[in-house]
Amino acid sequence: MKRRLDRVGFLRVRRWRIYSEIGLAKEAVEVWLEPQHVTITYADHHLRSYPATIDQDGWIRTMEDGTRYEHPFGSRQLMLWDVIEDDWGKTQYVGSTPRRKSTIPLAEQLRFALG
């Protein structure tokens, strides 16, 4: 399945937010759900693979931090400090978040004052 990365390199698969690569922000990547893991690819390159427990109906139950593969799609922006790959969570269970309703009215009737 195809998913588009957000501005910081995460994608959304069902109820999970999964990190892919910040250098590919806003790009479409392929996500492969297999019985034991989730794999993210771009242009025939493996980006990351996460060990996971996936039900027969395709729902991801658990995920762990996975493997980063070498690829030519790193960020061109230099980091301000060294980021250690294992120090932050790359998978987040976000649950079912309801869609927000728009609070902006579609139209507003203005009063027209004469004289």
RAKALIN-V885780 format. One record per helix or strand of 2 or more residues. SS is the DSSP state (@ for helix, = for strand). FROM is the first residue (numbers start at 1). TO is the last residue. If there is no record, write none. Layout:
BEGIN
SS:FROM:TO  SS:FROM:TO
END
This chain:
BEGIN
=:2:4  =:10:13  =:16:19  @:22:24  =:28:33  =:37:42  =:45:54  =:60:63  =:67:68  @:85:87  =:91:93
END
